[in-house]
Amino acid sequence: MFGLEGATGISGALLVIGVVLLEAIILYVGYGLLERVVGPTLIDAIGGK
């Protein structure tokens, strides 16, 4: 996906860890934003309001 197949050694490991950490942060922020925007509407729809 990111072309990290050839990453070897310590620098490659650090690169992979950095990419995974960045992806986790982006997903955390994205899902938090999605929850704030869609969450109340969804709860109201499920709750019958």
N, C-alpha and C positions, 0 to 999 in steps of 0.2 A: 504494500500500500504506500509506504513512504520510501521504498528502495533501501531499506536497512539490512537487506539480506547479507550484504558484504561487510557489514560492520564487525570488526574483530578486535580482540584485545580489550584493554582497559578503556580506551577512548571510545570504542564501539559500544561497550557495555554502558558507559556513561551517556552516550548518545541515545541509546534505546530507552534507558531509564528516564532521561529528560523528555523524550517524545511521549512516553506513557504518562508521565506526570502532567505534562501540558494537556494531553487529551483528557485526563481525569478532571483537571481544573475546568476545562471548557465544558465538559458534560455536567459538572456540579453546578456551575453558574447557569448554564442553559436550562437544566431541569428546574432549578430554583426560580428562574424567571417564568418558565412555563407554568409552574405551580401557582405563582402569584397572579398571573394573567387569567388562566383557565380554571384554577382551583375553586374560587368562590361560585362561579357559574355552574360548575359540575356538581358541587355540594348542594346547591339550591335545587338543581334538577333531580338529583337522587333523593333529596329530602322532601321533595314534593312542594316546594315553595314556588 
